[in-house]
Structure formats: structure tokens, C-alpha cells
Amino acid sequence: MAIKRGVPAILKRKHRRLILLLACGLGLGSATALVLSAFRQNLVFFVLPSDLAAQHPSPERTLRLGGLVETGSVHRSTKGKEVDVRFRITDGHTAVPVTFNGVLPDLFREGQGVVALGTLGADGTFHASEVLAKHDETYMPKDVAEALKRKGLWNPAKGPPPPASTWNTLTVPVTTPAAAAPAASAGGRQTGY
């Protein structure tokens, strides 16, 4: 038998498997990159006005802004059949001006919790494309409630959230060493919770 030198006419079985595995890996990697890219574009983050002021997100980024409608901030204007509404959403520390063109939910009013979906303009105004209002006086969006707890503005164990009219004057309670002393004398356990 004569051995032919040069490029083999048919690839060895091992090489065909390697090429197939590389092609599958390339296809899977491309599909994963496309899915992650689409997911990132459709991901909408929830922020409070204080977070929005601190982060300065890009203008094309869609966000959900949550908080309370600041008392005395709602101004409506009509141009033909269009209704333009300007109001401010606050978390007790920072208020963000919001513009919305359309019909607001029936439960929308000053001092109530809302979540607005939209983008932040270059001038610092939040341009909402959708506004959601809470459905009764005891409901608070989960994200808003967690943010209030995280900032120390509300402790559910100590009662209902503060009235909406006081949100612009809320301060984070300061724990003094004298207040912490009874907890330490009780063996490190806090009582009343």
C-alpha cells in the first residue's frame, strides 16, 4: 500500500467531531449574547427620587420612579383633547418633577403612592409614559415599602406608614447610646418587636 502525502481527502473522525463541537459552541455563545442583549434592553429598574438624583441615569434608560405625589404639586393643562399633567414625586428627601401626557388613573391624587414608568430628561424632569396609582388606602407598592424601610423612614412593627402630608418633613430616626442601653441590658435582645 502506498501512503499518500499531502492534504487528506476526507477529515479524520476526530477532526470532524472537533469542528462540530466548535460550531455548536459558537452558535450557543451567539444565542446567549443575543438573549442577554435583549434582556438588558427590556430590563426596567425601580428607583426612588433620592436614588435618581444620586445616580443620574442616561436619558434613554427606561425607569420606574416610585414615591408619593407631593401635596400641592399637581397642575393640569388641556390642549384640545390632550391633557398634560405636571406633578412631583417625593420620597421624603428629594422630589422629582414629572410630566405626563394622557389620562391619569382614577385613584391618582396628591399624597398618594404612585409608580411612573418613563425616562429622565436632560433638564431633570421625568417624562412618564405610564402612571400607576395604588388601589386603596392600605396598599403600598412593595418596592416603595422596602425602600422606606431601607431608608429608616418606616418600621411596620411600629405602626402604619406616616401620613402622606408629612413626607416632605420626615427625618431618619437617630439611635442614641442611651436608647441602645436597655437592649444591651436585656441580654442583647430587643423587646417590643
C-alpha positions as CSV (number, residue, x, y, z in Angstrom):
1,M,0.0,0.0,0.0
2,A,1.1,3.4,-0.9
3,I,0.8,6.2,1.6
4,K,-0.4,9.4,0.0
5,R,1.2,12.6,1.3
6,G,-0.5,16.0,1.4
7,V,-4.0,17.1,2.3
8,P,-6.2,14.1,3.1
9,A,-9.4,14.0,1.1
10,I,-11.6,13.1,4.0
11,L,-11.1,14.5,7.5
12,K,-10.5,12.1,10.2
13,R,-13.4,11.3,12.5
14,K,-11.7,13.1,15.5
15,H,-11.4,16.3,13.4
16,R,-15.0,16.2,12.3
17,R,-16.2,16.0,15.9
18,L,-13.9,18.9,16.9
19,I,-15.3,21.1,14.1
20,L,-18.9,20.1,15.1
21,L,-18.2,21.0,18.7
22,L,-16.7,24.3,17.8
23,A,-19.6,25.2,15.6
24,C,-22.1,24.3,18.3
25,G,-20.2,26.3,20.9
26,L,-20.1,29.3,18.6
27,G,-23.8,29.0,17.9
28,L,-24.7,28.7,21.6
29,G,-22.4,31.6,22.5
30,S,-24.1,33.8,19.9
31,A,-27.6,32.9,21.0
32,T,-26.7,33.6,24.6
33,A,-25.3,37.0,23.7
34,L,-28.4,37.9,21.8
35,V,-30.7,36.9,24.6
36,L,-28.7,38.8,27.2
37,S,-28.7,41.9,25.0
38,A,-32.4,41.7,24.5
39,F,-32.9,41.2,28.3
40,R,-30.8,44.2,29.2
41,Q,-32.7,46.5,26.8
42,N,-36.1,45.4,28.3
43,L,-35.0,45.5,31.9
44,V,-36.7,48.3,33.9
45,F,-35.3,49.3,37.3
46,F,-37.3,50.8,40.2
47,V,-35.8,53.9,41.8
48,L,-36.8,56.4,44.4
49,P,-36.3,60.2,43.8
50,S,-33.3,60.2,46.1
51,D,-31.7,57.3,44.1
52,L,-32.5,59.1,40.8
53,A,-30.8,62.3,42.0
54,A,-27.7,60.3,43.1
55,Q,-27.4,58.0,40.1
56,H,-28.0,60.4,37.1
57,P,-29.1,57.6,34.7
58,S,-28.7,58.1,30.9
59,P,-31.7,59.8,29.2
60,E,-32.6,56.8,27.1
61,R,-32.8,54.4,30.1
62,T,-36.4,53.4,31.0
63,L,-37.1,53.5,34.7
64,R,-39.9,53.1,37.2
65,L,-40.0,56.1,39.6
66,G,-41.9,55.4,42.8
67,G,-43.0,57.5,45.7
68,L,-45.8,59.8,46.8
69,V,-47.3,62.6,44.8
70,E,-46.2,65.8,46.6
71,T,-49.1,67.8,48.1
72,G,-49.8,71.0,46.0
73,S,-47.7,69.9,43.1
74,V,-50.4,68.7,40.6
75,H,-51.0,71.1,37.7
76,R,-53.2,70.1,34.7
77,S,-53.5,71.8,31.4
78,T,-55.5,70.9,28.3
79,K,-54.7,71.5,24.7
80,G,-57.7,70.3,22.7
81,K,-58.3,66.7,23.6
82,E,-54.8,66.2,25.1
83,V,-54.3,66.5,28.9
84,D,-50.8,67.5,30.1
85,V,-50.2,66.9,33.8
86,R,-47.2,68.1,35.8
87,F,-46.6,66.9,39.4
88,R,-43.7,66.0,41.7
89,I,-42.9,62.6,43.2
90,T,-41.2,62.6,46.5
91,D,-39.7,60.0,48.9
92,G,-39.4,62.5,51.8
93,H,-35.9,63.7,51.0
94,T,-36.0,64.5,47.3
95,A,-38.7,65.4,44.9
96,V,-38.6,64.9,41.1
97,P,-40.7,66.9,38.7
98,V,-42.8,64.6,36.4
99,T,-44.7,65.3,33.2
100,F,-47.4,63.0,31.8
101,N,-49.5,63.4,28.7
102,G,-52.7,61.4,29.0
103,V,-55.4,60.3,31.3
104,L,-54.4,59.6,34.9
105,P,-55.8,56.7,36.9
106,D,-59.0,57.4,38.9
107,L,-57.1,56.9,42.2
108,F,-54.4,59.4,41.4
109,R,-54.3,62.2,43.9
110,E,-51.9,64.3,46.0
111,G,-50.4,62.5,48.9
112,Q,-50.9,59.0,47.4
113,G,-48.4,56.4,46.3
114,V,-47.6,56.2,42.6
115,V,-45.2,54.4,40.2
116,A,-44.4,56.2,37.0
117,L,-42.7,54.5,34.0
118,G,-40.6,56.7,31.8
119,T,-37.3,58.4,31.2
120,L,-35.3,61.2,32.8
121,G,-34.8,64.2,30.6
122,A,-31.6,66.2,30.4
123,D,-33.3,69.0,32.4
124,G,-34.0,66.7,35.3
125,T,-37.7,66.2,34.6
126,F,-39.0,62.7,34.5
127,H,-41.2,62.1,31.4
128,A,-43.7,59.4,32.2
129,S,-45.3,57.3,29.6
130,E,-47.4,55.4,32.2
131,V,-48.6,56.3,35.7
132,L,-49.9,53.6,38.2
133,A,-51.7,54.6,41.4
134,K,-52.3,52.4,44.4
135,H,-55.7,50.8,44.7
136,D,-56.8,51.5,48.3
137,E,-55.6,53.4,51.3
138,T,-53.7,50.5,52.9
139,Y,-51.8,49.4,49.8
140,M,-48.3,50.5,49.2
141,P,-46.2,49.1,46.3
142,K,-43.7,46.5,47.5
143,D,-40.7,48.4,46.1
144,V,-41.8,51.7,47.8
145,A,-42.4,49.9,51.2
146,E,-39.0,48.2,51.0
147,A,-37.3,51.5,50.1
148,L,-38.9,53.3,53.1
149,K,-37.8,50.5,55.4
150,R,-34.3,50.6,54.0
151,K,-34.0,54.3,54.5
152,G,-35.3,54.1,58.1
153,L,-38.4,56.2,57.4
154,W,-40.9,53.4,58.3
155,N,-40.9,50.4,60.6
156,P,-44.1,48.3,60.0
157,A,-43.7,46.8,63.5
158,K,-44.3,50.2,65.0
159,G,-47.5,51.0,63.0
160,P,-48.7,52.2,59.7
161,P,-46.7,54.4,57.4
162,P,-46.6,58.1,58.2
163,P,-49.3,60.3,56.7
164,A,-48.6,61.5,53.2
165,S,-48.8,65.1,54.2
166,T,-45.7,64.7,56.4
167,W,-43.4,63.1,53.8
168,N,-41.6,66.3,52.9
169,T,-40.6,66.7,56.6
170,L,-39.6,63.2,57.5
171,T,-36.2,62.6,59.0
172,V,-34.3,59.3,59.7
173,P,-34.6,58.5,63.4
174,V,-31.2,58.6,65.2
175,T,-30.4,55.9,67.7
176,T,-28.6,57.3,70.8
177,P,-26.4,55.2,73.1
178,A,-29.0,55.7,75.9
179,A,-31.7,54.2,73.7
180,A,-29.4,51.2,72.9
181,A,-28.5,50.6,76.6
182,P,-31.8,48.9,77.6
183,A,-31.4,46.5,74.6
184,A,-27.9,45.6,75.8
185,S,-29.0,45.0,79.4
186,A,-31.7,42.6,78.2
187,G,-29.1,40.2,77.0
188,G,-28.7,41.7,73.6
189,R,-32.4,41.1,72.7
190,Q,-34.6,43.9,71.7
191,T,-38.0,43.9,73.2
192,G,-41.2,45.2,71.7
193,Y,-40.7,43.6,68.2
